[in-house]
Amino acid sequence: MRKLAALAAVVTMSVGALTACSGGNYCDDLKSYVDTGKNLDTKKPADLDKILAESKKVEKSAPKDLKDDWKVVVDYIGKVKDANGDTTKLAELAKTEGMTKIQAAQEAITKQAKDSCKIDMNSTGN
């Protein structure tokens, strides 16, 4: 449904099979972020609070080359949270935020997660 369109990048990143994580705090924080996102319900403000908190934590521990990408993700989740489940606002957010920018950030994060942390964020399933 359209209400989920605004969280497409986050949900895609949040479901995945995890393998061994190496690389310090960033990988641990990333694993926690992915685990938090597994059962994300965008209708529940508490779930959005949790994923926003986890994304901020990952943003802080992210390698320099991913700081800007994580800022895009954090800002986007914050705006989704601010929409408070309003499907009209979420649909507008999906249009105005430029899914290209979010997808580019997602691709960079996903590649680094696989290469450095051995976390496959493209896998389906919980």
Buried (B, 14 or more C-beta within 10 A) or exposed (E): EEBBBBBBBBBBBBBBEBEEBEBEEBBBBBBBBBBBBEEBEBEEEEBBEBBBBBBBBBBEBBEEEBEEBBBBBBBBBBBBBEBEBEBEBBBEBBEEBEBEBBBBBBEBBBEBBBEBBBBBBBEEEE
